[in-house]
């Protein structure tokens, strides 16, 4: 075994050749040069952090030379700290920065020279870790005083120590715990594993020890099978089962391992820094068709009741209208739609009530039904209705009344089913990441694979104060479809390097992936609860529409993280991503552009606008609640920010942005009008003569009009191909009207709803104005979206859509040239005047294609 001089502290260990098994890796010890220290930006590298938690049962990782049980004291700060960053809000290409010329790229991995190997993490930089798996021990020596021991294992690598939990009075303990030490921070050439007794804490005694030479540690990279642990003889007595290997972040043990860089985390905070994958709960629409009721007897039998039905699922409450006829057999035939979630924990509660007074309702009957009782419908077939007996509600009921209740019970007639053919909307339709129906039987095969490498972030601003200096503990969350991913939290750094890669199946290219960066405020030192509970601060968000990506191309860009604060827009840093969209079938990709965006039942039995808004709000609350119950939880503020919960609220800034989007569309028409005016005024004689010649040709040969137009668009599309966008869209501050916004407008945008301003009358009028203006804002935004989709036909913003349209234009030009114009006009007229029997409720192929075209909504804040 090799020993290390304790006076020499190595800064890092050089990489070694993993393919040459005969050559031993060399460990080079170098001193890290000291530079100027800025306490506002950088953490002190000379301090030794305490890594021991206050809970003795929690596994711990610690570094020497620091008093134990040092708590984390954090205070939230405003991110408006001078950082010297150039406020560049544009997207930048990191290809030359992130991918050095000497490194391997693509499917070969990230090693250089002869160190290349196959890896599934081909979009990110390989990060090496020394993994130590402590499985169990046996035949440990007992203490002479207690004839037993409280064993635990301590893994020592240089100044780093990792400890397992201890077991009381157990000579054959099992831990099954993994420790991960970053290769960049290895400070020794040997790894020591001690088995100690809890009673020996503070002394240098140990029950046994195993020493490993790092030169002999094997390298393991998936898809290789996990390294089998082995029994090692302890120096004194007993055996311990261990596995030691050098691996990367692609290792299966990475996410569950205790990392040496998570030094200051303890207690419950240890679970909150791990990388995790979450799945959204399976959501259903519950349709309750309330038909009628029988034998509804009011409390006052001298009057006829004014009956209505109230249905409740969890926190969702809906009511029918009051039956227009005052009778004991009321009839409604109304649909009430709820959002239900698997596993079904809530019940459907039906209450029949009598409106005794405008401010008083009397319950006449009640019943609770489990969700498992209802049928799951996947199509439009009718659902059988059922009669349900209501439980009599009230106090002071006589025994005779109870006997009569068994014979003459009030009943309610309902048709209830779980709708599996709908897609439950839990996010804004403008940024939807999934459009599949609830029922898995209706899903189609995926048409592509989306791979996202979350490389890291740069230039993050301090989000809280720790020990008198700014600090940020950042993690990234990505959401696409039903799959949410969360990277590990990197502590106290403004340039975190996650290098984590995730994969999603793509069922529709006209969807959006959303990535958000947050500051972790749950690291174990926060004790606040209730309204003062710590909330993870938002750092920024990035949206990427898949249809704007070219297939099989890797995009490596640094996306600005922009957040709108009450005092203006602020760049919080940059998020570095590597994105690749792989198309599995070109034919299926082209076919999907002609299909409806949503499942067919959305068009055959659509919901109203108010229903869609209410159901989306309920679905979002359910998703946030279920993800908040995971371990570690994905907190409500994170889910709400990712799902754009406040996108429908009134904002003068958004209204201005939508208005100027429309003006930019009409600017082309105005330019054409000015150009035609110039032609009429003969300001350019050559142009005027050419236009007159073209006009005469089209007059003499009208069959050339449509071929000329489509040929012209075909040529424009080919010409614009040279200038097609090379990068994904990003947040645009000018388009969002965020740079020149008035402070009073920002105060209005960040105001609560309902408003918190003074004067009751002003509050009422103010809220009414904001509600109406919010609807106007939505309509204006929809108009702008339609126009921008038309502009994107030939802009190659969506390469597949532009390709389809260019090919269609050329084919249409050739077809219309060979077809007489009168025939084309006749067929077109007959098509638009066809009988309703020959029409379909589903949108046309052209309409489906147009709705899939990208707009500039992805670039709006």
Secondary structure, 3 states (H helix, E strand, C coil): CCCCCCCCCCCCCCCCCCCCCCCCCCCCCCCCCCCCCCCCCCCCCCCCCCCCCCCCCCCEEEECCCCCCCCCCEEECCCCCCCCCCCCCCCEECHHHHCCCCCCCHHHCCCCCCCCCCCCCCCCCCCEEEEEEEEEEECCCCCCCCCCCEEEEEEEECCEEEECCCCCCECCCEEEEEEEEEHHHCCCCEEEEEEEEHHHCCCCCCCEEEEEEHHHCEECCCCCCCCCCEEEECCCCCEEEEEEEEEECCCCCCCCCEECCCCCCCHHHHHHHCCEEEECCCEEEEEEEEEEEECCCCCCCCCCCCEEEEEEECCEEEECCCCCCCCCCCEEEEEEEEEEECCCCCEEEEEEEEEEECCEEEEEEEEEEEHHHCEEECCCCCCCCEEEECEECCCCCCHHHHHHHHHCCCEEEEEEEEECCCCCCCCCHHHCCCCCCCCHHHCCCCCEEEEEEEEEEECCCCCEEECCEEECCEEEEEEECCEEEECCCECCCCCCEEEEEEEEEECCCCCEEEEEEEECCCCCCCCCCHHHCCCCEEEEEEEEEHHHCCECCEEEEEEEEEEEECCEEEEEEEEEEEEEEEECCHHHHHHHCCCCCCCCHHHHCCCCHHHHHHHHHHHHHHHHHHHCCCCCCCCHHHHHHHCCCCCCCCCHHHHHHHHHHHHHHHHHHHHHHHHHHHHHCCCCHHHHHHHHHHHHHHHHCCCHHHHHHHHHHHHHHHHHHCCCCCCCCCCCCCCCCCCCCCHHHHHHHCCCCCCCCCCHHHHHHHHHHHHHHHHHHHHHHHHHHHHHHHHCCCCCCCHHHHHHHHHHHHHHHHHHHHCCHHHHHHHHHHHHCCCHHHCCCCCCHHHHHHHCCCCHHHHCC
